[in-house]
Amino acid sequence: MTSRSRALRCDTLAPDLQGLALTEIDVPPPGPKQILLRVRAAALNFPDVLMTEGKYQYKPPMPFIPGTEGAGEVIACGAEVSTCKPGDHLAFHRRSGAIAEQVLLDEADVAPMPRGFSYAQAAGWHVGAITAYTGLVIRGQLQPGETALIHGASGGMGIPAVQLAAHLGAQVIATGTSDEKLEVVKAAGAHHVLNLRHGFREQVKALTSGHGADVIYDPVGGDVFDESVRCINWGGRLVIIGFAGGRIPTVPVNMPLIKGFSVVGCRAGEEVRRNPVRGAQTLRTLKQLADDGLFKPHVGATYSLDQSIDALRSLIERRHAGKVVVLL
């Protein structure tokens, strides 16, 4: 039986979230291998904003419901679903559709909530964790004893990278633009925190005896990328996560030649899709780490569904440390 659900829907691509509106949608019953979930929390990520403007790599068919990760309670299961039952609490990750009271999911999209996580934390751990793992471990090859420089460290992508780098035995230097938010980053495991308003090149060199960082995790781009090139160690890996700073930077190719470093792209979702066997192992590893207490998100703010547009705007304005979550 089809049910009705409130949702935030993008009907037109437009700047400043102008194409979004709260509406009611029809939700069909689950097919044989599908699950109908009552969403309790949807965690937001910067690509959710970019998709509403048509600026992200993945462009969902219009109209679409933003939101790539969430958590909730199973309402109903298809006849062939074997991994869960009504009443179970699950987390999910998909390309869109999370900011809705009910969501229809494939069985492969869901997993048990990590042990000890609230709905809000369970909604917000996956994207940051898989991005951090892909960036630092798979693409960055971070080793114990090396130095990891984590930019955008107080955001949803930065805090899990700090947590993972510290767990891996690296010296963690984290940057941000707010002393208050950097206190949250320090609590997440950073050994040193640097406010970007004062620059970071010379400070990173001083903290590394002049060598520079071995792995640089950069979701910011722009001027941050430019300065990173000047404080990276010989043989270092500069991992590109995104361009939250706005400007997509370039690097003169003589710089990697002279300093022997690599510029490496990181698309975590694409890594899983193109390498399904390794991707499945990565997901198992991450779930175990989360069950053991790693990757528990710092939920910086929660909003209601009625406030969901403002919640997305808070990402644009960088109001909060950690994850922004819509509670439904």
Number of C-alpha atoms within 10 A of each C-alpha: 6 10 10 12 15 18 25 24 22 22 15 17 18 15 12 15 19 14 15 21 17 18 12 14 17 11 16 13 17 22 16 13 15 21 27 24 28 22 27 22 30 36 30 28 23 19 19 19 22 20 22 28 19 15 12 14 9 12 15 16 7 12 14 19 24 27 26 23 28 33 30 27 19 20 19 20 25 17 12 11 18 10 12 17 15 13 13 15 22 23 28 26 23 17 17 17 23 29 30 29 22 26 23 21 20 19 20 14 16 22 16 15 23 27 14 13 17 15 24 26 25 29 33 34 31 27 21 23 29 26 22 28 23 24 28 26 15 15 22 26 14 23 16 13 13 18 27 32 30 28 29 26 33 32 27 28 28 26 33 31 35 32 23 22 29 21 14 16 15 22 24 26 29 31 26 21 16 14 14 11 19 23 14 18 30 20 12 23 21 27 15 17 20 20 15 17 10 9 13 21 18 14 16 24 17 12 15 18 8 14 15 26 30 26 30 31 30 27 23 21 23 17 13 22 25 13 15 21 22 17 23 29 22 16 14 26 26 29 23 21 22 19 17 16 15 11 13 13 14 10 11 8 8 9 13 19 10 9 15 14 19 18 15 15 15 22 15 21 15 11 17 18 12 10 10 12 10 13 19 13 12 17 16 12 14 20 23 14 17 22 16 13 13 19 28 25 25 22 18 17 16 18 18 14 22 16 14 24 20 14 22 24 16 15 20 14 9 13 15 16 25 25 27 27 29 29 24 20
